[in-house]
Amino acid sequence: MRHRLALAAKIAAAASMALLAASCQSHAPSASSAADRAPLPTMERVMRGASACWFKSGDAAFASYQLAPELNSFTGRPRILVVERSKPTGRPVLVVQAEGNPSKLDAFGPMMAGPSSVRINHDVVRWANGTSGC
């Protein structure tokens, strides 16, 4: 629960910064920027970042896991799962999901109680806000 709150606080801070920056602009935000904050585009950005930075890069913290995206969600909560490579149908060790518009992110699972949790939070928030790269 503490990790969920930490992630929510970071997202709220990032959203506040974005709102502050937008209020300084002389033009209204475009319709596409509002659409970019919806759950699906948000989780698509997170999935691309996780795939490139955690898995394809050969990151040691994620070497024994694989990514299982579930972006086509009828519940309105697209998500990505991180599962053990040896048990791809087993319980996920990490779930990152988004819902609502603007998206509210949630990350939970055993990895959020481990040494990578701070990094996971930071990466997910960064990617959700549109920053790419590792």
C-alpha positions in Angstrom: 0.0 0.0 0.0 2.9 2.4 0.8 4.3 1.9 -2.6 1.0 2.6 -4.2 0.8 5.8 -2.3 4.3 6.8 -3.2 3.6 6.2 -6.9 0.3 8.1 -6.6 2.2 11.0 -5.0 4.8 11.1 -7.7 2.1 11.0 -10.4 0.2 13.8 -8.7 3.4 15.9 -8.4 4.1 15.3 -12.1 0.6 16.2 -13.0 0.8 19.4 -11.0 4.0 20.4 -12.7 2.4 19.7 -16.1 -0.6 21.7 -15.2 1.6 24.6 -14.0 3.6 24.5 -17.2 0.4 24.4 -19.3 -1.0 27.4 -17.5 2.0 29.4 -18.6 1.4 28.7 -22.3 -0.5 31.1 -24.4 -2.6 28.5 -26.2 -5.0 25.9 -25.0 -3.9 22.3 -24.8 -4.6 20.3 -27.9 -7.2 17.5 -27.9 -4.4 15.0 -28.6 -2.7 15.9 -25.3 -5.9 15.1 -23.4 -6.2 11.8 -25.3 -2.5 11.0 -24.4 -3.4 11.0 -20.7 -6.0 8.2 -21.2 -5.2 4.7 -19.9 -4.3 3.0 -23.1 -1.8 5.5 -24.5 -0.3 5.9 -21.0 0.2 2.1 -20.7 1.5 1.9 -24.3 4.3 4.3 -23.3 5.0 2.4 -20.1 5.1 -0.9 -22.0 7.5 0.4 -24.6 9.8 1.8 -21.9 9.7 -1.4 -19.8 10.3 -3.6 -22.9 13.4 -1.5 -24.0 14.9 -0.7 -20.7 14.1 -3.6 -18.4 14.0 -6.5 -20.8 15.7 -5.9 -24.2 18.6 -4.1 -22.5 19.5 -7.3 -20.5 19.0 -5.5 -17.2 20.1 -7.9 -14.4 17.2 -7.0 -12.1 14.7 -8.3 -14.8 16.8 -11.2 -16.3 14.7 -14.0 -14.8 11.4 -12.3 -15.8 9.5 -11.6 -18.9 7.0 -8.9 -19.9 3.3 -9.9 -20.5 1.3 -6.8 -21.7 -2.4 -6.9 -21.4 -3.3 -3.6 -23.1 -6.6 -4.7 -24.7 -8.7 -4.5 -21.5 -12.4 -4.5 -21.5 -12.3 -3.3 -17.8 -10.8 0.0 -18.8 -7.6 -0.9 -17.0 -4.8 -1.8 -19.5 -1.8 -3.2 -17.7 1.5 -4.9 -18.0 2.6 -7.9 -16.1 6.1 -9.0 -15.2 6.1 -12.8 -14.7 8.8 -15.3 -14.0 10.4 -16.5 -17.2 10.3 -20.2 -16.0 6.5 -19.8 -15.1 5.0 -17.5 -17.7 1.4 -18.5 -16.6 2.1 -18.1 -12.9 1.3 -15.2 -10.7 2.9 -11.9 -11.8 5.7 -10.5 -9.6 4.7 -6.9 -10.8 1.6 -5.4 -12.2 1.4 -1.9 -13.5 -2.0 -0.6 -14.6 -3.8 2.6 -15.4 -7.4 3.7 -15.2 -9.5 6.9 -15.5 -8.8 10.0 -17.5 -6.4 11.4 -16.8 -4.8 8.1 -16.0 -4.2 7.0 -12.4 -1.3 4.5 -12.3 -0.9 1.7 -9.8 2.0 -0.6 -9.4 1.9 -3.6 -7.1 3.2 -7.1 -6.5 6.2 -8.7 -4.8 8.8 -6.6 -6.8 7.3 -3.5 -5.2 8.5 -4.8 -1.8 12.0 -5.4 -3.1 15.1 -3.4 -3.9 13.9 -2.4 -7.4 10.7 -0.7 -6.2 12.1 2.9 -6.2 13.5 2.5 -9.6 10.3 0.9 -10.9 8.2 3.8 -9.6 10.6 6.4 -11.1 10.7 4.6 -14.5 6.9 4.1 -14.7 6.2 7.7 -13.8 8.8 9.0 -16.3 7.5 6.8 -19.2 3.8 7.6 -18.3 4.6 11.3 -18.6 6.1 10.8 -22.1 9.8 10.7 -21.3 11.5 7.9 -23.2 14.8 6.3 -22.6 16.4 4.4 -19.8 
